[in-house]
Amino acid sequence: MIDLHHHLVYGVDDGPADLETALKMARAAAADGITHIVCTPHASDDYFYDLPVIEERLEVLRRELHGLLTLGLGCDFHLNARNIEDALANFPRYSINARGYLLVEFSDLGIPPQLHHAMEQLANAGYKLIITHPERNPILQRKPEILSDWLKGGYLVQVTASSLYGRFGATAQRFSNELLDRDWIHFLATDAHHVEWRPPHLRKGFEYVSKRKGAATAERLCVTNPLAVFEGRALPAQPEMAGLWDCELPGFSATQDARTQAEGKAKPGLFKRLFNR
C-alpha cells in the first residue's frame, strides 16, 4: 500500500520530535503493509516549510530505512497567502515528488470565497489539487455541497483511513462512509503523526473498504491511485461519482447530530438528510 499523507520527517512540525520516533513510525508502517510513504510536513502559519532542513532529514530517514520503505516528499499545504504566492511563483514546489499533485488542507474556522479563487489559480498553474480529510472538517461536514462543487471541478479527495471506523468521531465516520459509498474518495491515507496516538495504520482501512465496497475499490484507493500520484502519472479511469448533481441541502448541524446520537435517538444517514436521492 502507498501512503500519500504521513508526517514522518522529524522535528519540523507536530509529527515525530526526533529520529528515533520517526523510525518507529516507519517500521510500524512497513509492518502494516505500507511500501511507499509520502512525507508531508505542514506548511502553515504555525510551521514553516523549511525545505533544506526537511530534505536533509528525509535523506537521513532514507539511509536508515534503506530497503524497507520508499520515501517521497510532499507537503500538508495550508491555503494562506504566503504559501499560495510561493507555490504560484515556484511550480511544482510543495507538490508530491515535485510532480504536480498538491495536498491541500483547510482551516476548521472558515473557507472564504477567496480560497476558491486561489484554488483555481493553483490549478491553472499546473497543480492537481487533492483535498485532504474533508470528512474531518466541520465546515464541509455542514456544507458538503462545497466538496461536491470541487469534485465537479476535477479536484481529488483523500480521506483518513481511520475516519471510516470511528477514530475521529461519529460525524467524521458517517461522513467518510457516505463519501465512500458515493465514490467521492480517490485515496485513503494515514495522516500519521505518532506511532501511538496517530499511528500509521492503513491495513485496517483497506480491509474495511474491501468488506464494504469490494477488494477492487480498496486496491484503487490504497494502491493504484496513490501509486499514480507518487509517480506523477494521471489516474486511471475512476467510477462514476453518485449524487454530485442532485444536491438540495437543508443544512446540517454536526453538534446537534452528535448530541442526538449520544441520546440514542435513531436518525437517518448524513447524506440522506442532505441530499434528495
N, C-alpha and C positions, 0 to 999 in steps of 0.2 A: 504494500500500500504506500501511497505517496501523500505526505502531509504538507499542505501548502501554507499553513499558518501555525508557527511554532516559535516561541520566544526562547531560543536556545543560546544565543550569544550572551555571555555572562557580563554582568557589571555595567550594562548600558541602559537598562530600563527596569521595569518591575518583574522581569524574569529572574533567572538564577543570579545570585550575587557573586558567585565565584566559579572557577573552572571545575572544581570537584562536583558541585551540584549540577552543573551543566552536563558533565559526563554521566552522572547517574540518570539524568533525564534521557540522554541519548541512548544509553544502554537499555533503559526501560522501553523506549520506543522501538528499538530493534527487537527486543524480546516479544513485543506486541505484534510484530509482523510488518512494521514500517521499514521500508528500504530507502526512501528519499525524504529528506526534510528541507523545506524552505525556511531558513532562519529569518524571522520577521520582527526586528526591533521596531519599537514605536518611533515615529516622527511626529511629535506633538508639542503642545505648549509646555508640557511637563518634561519631555525627554527629547533632547536634541539628537538628530540623526548624524552622529559623528562618523562619517564613512571610513576615514583612515583607521580609527580605533576599532570599528566594527570589523573591517576586513582583516586587521591584524589578529583579532581574537578568533575570527572564523577560521583562519589558517591554523591556529593552534588546535582548534577542535578537529579540523580535518586530519592533522598529523596524529592526534591522539586516537582518532576513530577510524583510521585507515583500514579499509576492507570491511568495516561494519556497516557504515551508512554512507550514502551520497548526499552531500550537503550543498544547498544552493542559498542564494541571498535574495531577499525581498525587503518588504517594509510594511509595517502596520501604519498606513498613511492616513493621517488626520487632515481634514479639509480646513486648515487655517490659511490665512493669506500668505504667510511666508512660504509654506510648503507648496501651495498652488503656483505661486510665481516662480519658485525654483524649479518645480517639475516642468512647467511650460518652457522655461528657458533652457532646460538641460535634459531633454528627452534622450534616452529612456531611463534616466536616473530614478531611483526608488522602485522600479518595476522588477518583477521576478526574473532573476538572472539576466537583467538588462535586456529583456526580450519583449517588453511591452505590456504584459499583464500586471495590473496595479491593484493591490488590495486596499480598499477604501473603507474607513471607519467613520461613523457619525457620532456626534455628541448625543447623550441622552436628554439634553435640555432643549434642543431645537434644531430644526432643519429648515433654515430660512430660504426664500426663493433664490437668493444669490448663489447658494450652493448648487442648485440645479444648473445654473448658467456656468458655474465653474466646472462642473462635471462634463458639460457639453464641450467646453474649451479643452479639457484634458483629452476627451475622446477625439476631438478634431485634430489634436496634436499627435495622435497615434497611440495613445494608451487604450488598452482594453480593460475596462473597469470591472472589478469584482467587488460586490457589496458584501462586506464581512458581517457575519452573525446578525442579520436583521431580526431574527426571532427574539433576540435579547434586548432590542431597542424599544423602549416604551412608546416612542412616537410612532414607529412603524407597527407596533402591536395595535395601537389605536387607529392608525390610518394605513392599512395595508394597500390602499389604492395608490399610495406613493410608490410602493415597491412594484405594483402592477405596471405603473407607467414606466418605471425604469426597465423592467423586463421587456416591455414593448419597444423600448428604445435600443435594445440589444445589450444592455448590461447583464452581467452574470451574478450569480448568488452563491455564497459559501455559508454553510450552516455549521455550527459547532456540533460535533457528533454527539456529545453527551447531553445536549439540549433535548434530543429525541427521547431520551429515557429519564428526564426529570432532574438532572443535576443543577440546572439553572432555574428551577421552579416550575410551577404548574402552567403558568401562562406561556412561558417560552416552550414548554413541552407541547402544549396544544397547538401553538402557532407553527412550530417546526414540523410537527406531524402533518398539519394541513398543507404546508408547503411541499412536503414530501409527496403526499397523496396527489397533489395537483401538478407534480413535476416542475415545480418552481425552483428546484435546487440543482446546481451544477457540480458542487463539490462539498464533501464533508472534510473537516479538518479538526485538529485537536485544540487549537489556540492554547497550547500548553504553556504554563508559566513556572511550574514547580513539580517535582517528582511526586509530591503527596497531595497538596491542596489544589493544584491544577495539573493533573498528570497527563502524559502523552498517550492517551488511550484512544485508539481508532478501531481496533478489532471488534469491540462490543457494538459500536455504531454500525460497522459493516454487517455484523450478524443480525442486528436489529432490522436494518433495511432489507436484508435478504429474506427475513421472515415476513415483513410487511409488504414489500414490493417486488421481491424476487431477486435472485442472485445476479441477474444481468444489470439491474439498477444499482445494486451495491458495487459491482465491478465498475460501472460507469462513474459513480460518484467518488470512489476511493482509489481507483487505479487509472482508468482510461482517460477521463477528463483531466485530472491533475497532472498526469504524465505529459499530456499535450502541452499544458501550461508550463511545466518545468522545462520542456524542450523548446518552447516558443512556437509551437505549431497551432494551427486552427483546430478547434474542437471538432470531433466527428459529428455526424448528424445526431440531433437530440430529439427526444419525444415531444410531441405537441403539448404545450402547457395548457391546462384547463383553467377556465374562469377568468382569463385576462380581460375579456371584452364585455363581461356582463356584471360589472361591479355596480351595486347600489348600496351605499354604506350609511346606515342609520346612526352609526357611531358605536364605540365600544370603550368601556371603562375597565382597564385592567385591574384597578383597585377594587371596584365593585365585583368584578368577576371572581377575583381571588377570595373576597370576603364571602360571597355566596357559596363558593366551593368549600370553604372552611366550615360553613354551616351545614354542609351535607345536602344541599338542595340540588336536584338534577337540573342541568342546563344543557341546551343544545350545543353542538360543536361551534368553535370560534367562528369559522368562516361561514357556517350555516346561518349564523345571525347576521353576518356582514354582507353576504352575497345572496342574490337570488340564484338558485341552482336551476 
